[in-house]
Amino acid sequence: MSRTPLGSSAPRLLPRLLGQSERRLEVRREVRRVARLEVRREVRRVARLEVRREVRREVRRVARLEVRREVRREVRREVVSEQMACNPMS
């Protein structure tokens, strides 16, 4: 409320001014509540995206490991078959 003196109209204006400040408080509260909800929603959305990104990264990593393992297995198979060809059991 303003600091300026209201004079003789003060008794009539006071309830209206109080009502306005209460409405302002309610509006401010509602704005804050909605802002908090929006922030929470955004945080959840970003968290979900992060999880998806992390899962994708992990899937790629595991796939690369599988490919490496398969390549090693194949190389071993070739080496063994070459050794068998070079040194036939008599």
CNS distance restraints for C-alpha pairs under 8 A (distance, minus, plus):
assign (resid   1 and name CA) (resid  17 and name CA) 7.60 0.50 0.50
assign (resid   1 and name CA) (resid  21 and name CA) 7.86 0.50 0.50
assign (resid   6 and name CA) (resid  10 and name CA) 5.14 0.50 0.50
assign (resid   9 and name CA) (resid  13 and name CA) 6.14 0.50 0.50
assign (resid  10 and name CA) (resid  14 and name CA) 5.74 0.50 0.50
assign (resid  11 and name CA) (resid  15 and name CA) 7.74 0.50 0.50
assign (resid  12 and name CA) (resid  16 and name CA) 7.66 0.50 0.50
assign (resid  13 and name CA) (resid  17 and name CA) 6.07 0.50 0.50
assign (resid  14 and name CA) (resid  18 and name CA) 6.06 0.50 0.50
assign (resid  15 and name CA) (resid  19 and name CA) 6.05 0.50 0.50
assign (resid  16 and name CA) (resid  20 and name CA) 6.19 0.50 0.50
assign (resid  17 and name CA) (resid  21 and name CA) 6.23 0.50 0.50
assign (resid  18 and name CA) (resid  22 and name CA) 6.13 0.50 0.50
assign (resid  19 and name CA) (resid  23 and name CA) 6.16 0.50 0.50
assign (resid  20 and name CA) (resid  24 and name CA) 6.06 0.50 0.50
assign (resid  21 and name CA) (resid  25 and name CA) 6.09 0.50 0.50
assign (resid  22 and name CA) (resid  26 and name CA) 6.19 0.50 0.50
assign (resid  23 and name CA) (resid  27 and name CA) 6.04 0.50 0.50
assign (resid  24 and name CA) (resid  28 and name CA) 6.03 0.50 0.50
assign (resid  25 and name CA) (resid  29 and name CA) 6.01 0.50 0.50
assign (resid  26 and name CA) (resid  30 and name CA) 6.06 0.50 0.50
assign (resid  27 and name CA) (resid  31 and name CA) 6.05 0.50 0.50
assign (resid  28 and name CA) (resid  32 and name CA) 6.15 0.50 0.50
assign (resid  29 and name CA) (resid  33 and name CA) 6.09 0.50 0.50
assign (resid  30 and name CA) (resid  34 and name CA) 6.12 0.50 0.50
assign (resid  31 and name CA) (resid  35 and name CA) 6.05 0.50 0.50
assign (resid  32 and name CA) (resid  36 and name CA) 6.06 0.50 0.50
assign (resid  33 and name CA) (resid  37 and name CA) 6.25 0.50 0.50
assign (resid  34 and name CA) (resid  38 and name CA) 6.14 0.50 0.50
assign (resid  35 and name CA) (resid  39 and name CA) 6.11 0.50 0.50
assign (resid  36 and name CA) (resid  40 and name CA) 6.08 0.50 0.50
assign (resid  37 and name CA) (resid  41 and name CA) 6.09 0.50 0.50
assign (resid  38 and name CA) (resid  42 and name CA) 6.09 0.50 0.50
assign (resid  39 and name CA) (resid  43 and name CA) 6.05 0.50 0.50
assign (resid  40 and name CA) (resid  44 and name CA) 6.22 0.50 0.50
assign (resid  41 and name CA) (resid  45 and name CA) 6.17 0.50 0.50
assign (resid  42 and name CA) (resid  46 and name CA) 6.12 0.50 0.50
assign (resid  43 and name CA) (resid  47 and name CA) 6.05 0.50 0.50
assign (resid  44 and name CA) (resid  48 and name CA) 6.14 0.50 0.50
assign (resid  45 and name CA) (resid  49 and name CA) 6.29 0.50 0.50
assign (resid  46 and name CA) (resid  50 and name CA) 6.10 0.50 0.50
assign (resid  47 and name CA) (resid  51 and name CA) 6.17 0.50 0.50
assign (resid  48 and name CA) (resid  52 and name CA) 6.19 0.50 0.50
assign (resid  49 and name CA) (resid  53 and name CA) 6.09 0.50 0.50
assign (resid  50 and name CA) (resid  54 and name CA) 6.04 0.50 0.50
assign (resid  51 and name CA) (resid  55 and name CA) 6.06 0.50 0.50
assign (resid  52 and name CA) (resid  56 and name CA) 6.14 0.50 0.50
assign (resid  53 and name CA) (resid  57 and name CA) 6.14 0.50 0.50
assign (resid  54 and name CA) (resid  58 and name CA) 6.14 0.50 0.50
assign (resid  55 and name CA) (resid  59 and name CA) 6.09 0.50 0.50
assign (resid  56 and name CA) (resid  60 and name CA) 6.21 0.50 0.50
assign (resid  57 and name CA) (resid  61 and name CA) 6.17 0.50 0.50
assign (resid  58 and name CA) (resid  62 and name CA) 6.13 0.50 0.50
assign (resid  59 and name CA) (resid  63 and name CA) 6.07 0.50 0.50
assign (resid  60 and name CA) (resid  64 and name CA) 6.17 0.50 0.50
assign (resid  61 and name CA) (resid  65 and name CA) 6.29 0.50 0.50
assign (resid  62 and name CA) (resid  66 and name CA) 6.12 0.50 0.50
assign (resid  63 and name CA) (resid  67 and name CA) 6.22 0.50 0.50
assign (resid  64 and name CA) (resid  68 and name CA) 6.21 0.50 0.50
assign (resid  65 and name CA) (resid  69 and name CA) 6.12 0.50 0.50
assign (resid  66 and name CA) (resid  70 and name CA) 6.08 0.50 0.50
assign (resid  67 and name CA) (resid  71 and name CA) 6.08 0.50 0.50
assign (resid  68 and name CA) (resid  72 and name CA) 6.16 0.50 0.50
assign (resid  69 and name CA) (resid  73 and name CA) 6.15 0.50 0.50
assign (resid  70 and name CA) (resid  74 and name CA) 6.13 0.50 0.50
assign (resid  71 and name CA) (resid  75 and name CA) 6.11 0.50 0.50
assign (resid  72 and name CA) (resid  76 and name CA) 6.13 0.50 0.50
assign (resid  73 and name CA) (resid  77 and name CA) 6.21 0.50 0.50
assign (resid  74 and name CA) (resid  78 and name CA) 6.26 0.50 0.50
assign (resid  75 and name CA) (resid  79 and name CA) 6.16 0.50 0.50
assign (resid  76 and name CA) (resid  80 and name CA) 6.08 0.50 0.50
assign (resid  77 and name CA) (resid  81 and name CA) 6.13 0.50 0.50
assign (resid  78 and name CA) (resid  82 and name CA) 6.10 0.50 0.50
assign (resid  79 and name CA) (resid  83 and name CA) 6.15 0.50 0.50
assign (resid  80 and name CA) (resid  84 and name CA) 6.15 0.50 0.50
assign (resid  81 and name CA) (resid  85 and name CA) 6.20 0.50 0.50
assign (resid  82 and name CA) (resid  86 and name CA) 6.15 0.50 0.50
assign (resid  83 and name CA) (resid  87 and name CA) 5.92 0.50 0.50
assign (resid  84 and name CA) (resid  88 and name CA) 5.66 0.50 0.50
assign (resid  84 and name CA) (resid  89 and name CA) 7.89 0.50 0.50
